[in-house]
Amino acid sequence: MTSAGETGSRAQQMREKAQEMTNAAARATDPEERKRLTDKAKRLMEESKQAGGKGTDDTGMNPL
């Protein structure tokens, strides 16, 4: 079982990686590469929210 600190750390790493991809997308000259990087960054941000990381609006709890 992972501790809350480990989960928060993983979520933080995912958000940092998403930010790096967003920055790379902004620098990309190829429109397809830009879209690929942007889409991947969005997916990572969603995953970080689901991981219940610190600083997200999501509490990480399943409402059901």
GIWOSUL-V465448 format. One record per pair of residues at least 6 apart in sequence whose C-alpha atoms are under 6 Angstrom apart, sorted by the first residue. I is the first residue (numbers start at 1). J is the second residue. D is the distance in whole Angstrom. If there is no record, write none. Layout:
i:I j:J d:D
i:I j:J d:D
This chain:
i:8 j:53 d:4
i:8 j:54 d:5
i:11 j:48 d:4
i:11 j:51 d:6
i:11 j:53 d:5
i:14 j:44 d:6
i:14 j:48 d:6
i:15 j:45 d:6
i:18 j:41 d:4
i:18 j:44 d:6
i:21 j:37 d:6
i:21 j:41 d:6
i:22 j:38 d:6
i:25 j:34 d:4
i:25 j:37 d:5
i:25 j:38 d:6
i:28 j:34 d:5
i:49 j:56 d:6
i:49 j:58 d:6
i:50 j:60 d:6
i:52 j:59 d:6
i:52 j:60 d:4
